[in-house]
Structures are given as structure tokens and as C-alpha cells.
């Protein structure tokens, strides 16, 4: 059985202000079961003995036949790009209404995607009545997508002001990059603690539905909360002191541009 669940978090981080909004997307693939050998063949038991085997026998047989649960985590990102095609006015307009008092000189954009790929192995066991045992394996991938930095077009590439704003935005880039591996590792440990070594018994379709519900109900919000927690570090970058420093860098080059915009 294979199911894929995707969570998307859209980020936008700006020099002088930062914001982010959330977009949830669920992509649920059709359930596909790939049964392995029947437990009779796996254990070498036959006839009445197979039907009369006790609970410990079936636990051992399923554990040996299905193998250990596997939890894999990956953190990847698309290449970082840079642009210089938006004005200070346009970037400032993208900030939330309560945070437009400061001019926005640059912004870091990214989309964080959390993918949960669940593959389950199961087999029929000759209990009375007959049932099925199942064990899932889960793959977690956090992807930093559509990753780019924009510096306002009033600051030409190569100038002191452009480089200063770019360096400021790269600090936000570092925060976004640090969120991924930390969140992935925490999720890996928690999923292993929750599901590791556990066997499921019953109807495969019902088990699959329960696993899907658990992912949607708990693990997607958990991934989101870890991302949110990590993104709080952006607030430590865009402090009033940093805004004041940025307005005075490069011998007043940034300040001169802002004053010109105020007069126009």
C-alpha cells in the first residue's frame, strides 16, 4: 500500500518586514497493496497447526515475514535564484497591512513542502477467523521549493547598497535552510517512537484508512508546527536595530534612495 500526503507552506521574508502564509495541499494516491507470501509458506506451518497457532506465534511470524519498519527522512532544496525586477513600492505592498510602516528593500521567497510517503507490507494469516497483519514504512521529505531572493530594483546589482541588502536576505535564507533538516529529524524520531515495531491486524483497507487519517490529523500539523517554530528566528534578524543599520549602510546610499522615494 502506498499513500502520499503533501503539505505546502508558502513563505515570504522581507528586509524591514517579514510575512508568511500557509497553503495546505493533500495529494492522496490510490491505495495499492503488494501482498507477500502466505504465512503458512513463510513459517513452514501447515494444516491444523497453522489454524491453532497462538498469538505469540503469529506475532513472531508476522514480524519475521514483514521485516522492520523503515522511516526515512530527506531535506532537499531547489537552487537559490536572485532577481532585481520589483520596486520598493511593490515589495512593501506585499507586506501585511499592519507591517507597512517600514520600506521593504528586499525579500526572500520560498515554498516549504512536506511529503509523507507511506508504503505498507501485509500478509494473510491463517487464524480462525482469518485475518491480515500489516506493517508500514514511512518516507518523509521536506523540500525548499521556488527559492529566490529579490532586491528592489532601485538598487542596481554590484552597488554597495545592493550587496548589503543581498547579504541581509541571505541571513533569512540560512534560517529557511536550517528549518528543514531539524524538522525532518524530529519527525523521524517521533514517527519511529509512535509506530516503530508495531504490527497491525485486521482489514487492510481499514488499516490504510486509519494510517491516512493519522497522517492528516497529526503528522501534517506537527510538521507545520515545527516549521513555524523554526521560522521564529526571522524575528531575530528583522529587529528595529537592524532596520536602522540597513538605512545607514554604504555611506547613506540606501537612505538617499528612500528619501528620493519619499519626495516623489
Number of C-alpha atoms within 10 A of each C-alpha: 20 19 20 20 19 19 21 22 20 18 21 20 24 27 27 26 27 21 17 17 10 13 12 13 13 13 12 13 12 10 16 13 16 11 13 13 14 14 21 17 9 14 17 8 14 12 9 9 11 19 16 12 14 11 10 9 13 18 15 11 18 25 18 12 17 19 12 15 20 17 19 17 19 16 20 15 17 12 10 15 12 12 14 16 11 16 18 19 13 14 21 24 14 17 23 12 9 6 16 15 11 13 22 26 32 28 31 27 24 23 22 26 25 27 22 24 19 22 21 23 20 24 23 21 21 22 15 10 7 10 14 18 23 23 24 25 19 21 16 23 19 24 21 26 19 17 20 19 23 23 30 24 16 18 21 13 15 8 11 16 26 23 16 16 21 22 12 22 24 15 14 26 21 11 16 24 18 15 21 25 17 15 23 22 16 14 21 20 13 14 15 17 11 10 17 17 14 15 17 16 17 13 13 22 13 10 19 22 13 12 16 17 12 12 17 17 11 10 17 21 14 17 21 20 13 17 21 15 12 18 19 11 14 20 11 10 20 18 14 12 9 14 17 12 10 21 20 14 15 15 11 13 17 21 17 13 15 17 10 9 13 8 6 6
